[in-house]
Amino acid sequence: MATCFLPCLSQQPLPFLDSRACQSSSSSFSALPFLSAPTRQTSLVFGANSRKLQLRAGVMTTATSDSRQLKEGIAGFYDESSGLWENIWGDHMHHGFYEPDSSVSVSDHRAAQVRMIEEALRFAGVSEDPTKRPKSIVDVGCGIGGSSRYLARKFGAKCQGITLSPVQAQRGNALAAAQGLADQVSFQVADALEQPFPDGQFDLVWSMESGEHMPDKSKFVGELARVAAPGGTIIIVTWCHRDLAPSEESLQPWEQELLNKICNAYYLPAWCSTADYVKLLQSLSLEDIKAEDWSQYVAPFWPAVIRSAFTWKGFTSLLRTGLKTIKGALAMPLMMEGYKKDLIKFAIITCRKPQ
């Protein structure tokens, strides 16, 4: 998907998971779909001797319905809004990477988005040595394929991208053909939680700002690990909430309320912390696990997106897209508030699959 920043408000509030569910012991991560978006009928129990997800009657049907509604919402939104984003910001549908406290002009932002890709590769230690660089790549939540095409060119690799949006997949393939990359890059509609690839296929598993859309973080990470080749690198760049202190069982009520509002604007299910992702990776026995908070490096981006939405070009484009997108654009200051209050973290988490 690659999260777009001109979102729409959903018609129904999306369920939000209390952070206590994310704070289970690491030994239970592999067994529990604890990050699936719950319903009002769901009861989560994580006692010292209980790691079972207890569900009242009917909740499985409701959860399936919620998941379907979420996927349809995500696909429909990106079908509707991707053209607008490309028109204003280009084909990289993610944050830019900036020097802290830097003052940048609008022309710098597209370069900063490319810098985000390069910094993620550097952090993960992906080699540019022709004998070691990745030869096969999957772009999980590919948007219109900006990362895929960049990585294919950089490494001379084959890259396959998946998205829930048919419009994005079609546009990604059209751009690849127009840029002479049709033999290297392809895109298809597929669910990141059920990837249509065999085990161990990819040297580099790339997820640039799509994890926040995943209703089951455990299954999401499990699929990333499954399709990674032995020795392959996994890179996850995503939005998280702050890590909880040892004395905390959950986020504060005002924090949960703010995240709920953002969930409703961005088609997001449960949030989790960077520490939760690390525990998930540890539970799968992945190696060289590293994580870092990059919030300071993306600070100029949201103000720039808001400014672009309210230029004449942005405003007229919003009007053509529809009322839902306009409402979503008006909700963007919520993300800025979350960053400023240290609730939202822009995280990178990387690891390697054992040989």
BELHU-V213975 format. One line per field, one symbol per residue. phi: phi as a letter, one per 20 degrees, with the letter a starting at -180 (. if undefined). A space follows every 50 residues. Layout:
phi = ???
//
This chain:
phi = .mgedcedeffdgefcegfgfedffffeffddefdffedfeeddccefdc ceeecfgnffffffffffffffffffffgfdffffffednedebgedcfg mfdcegfefffffffgfffffffemffefgecffdccddenemengfgff ffffdmdecddcbeeffffffgffffffemdfedcbcbeaefebfecffm edfcddcdlcgfeefcfffgfffgffeffgnfddcddbecegfffgeedb ffgffffffgffgfedldefebeffffgfffffemfdlfcbbedgfedgf ffgffffffdfffffffffffpffffffffeggfffffffemeeceddcc acegf
//
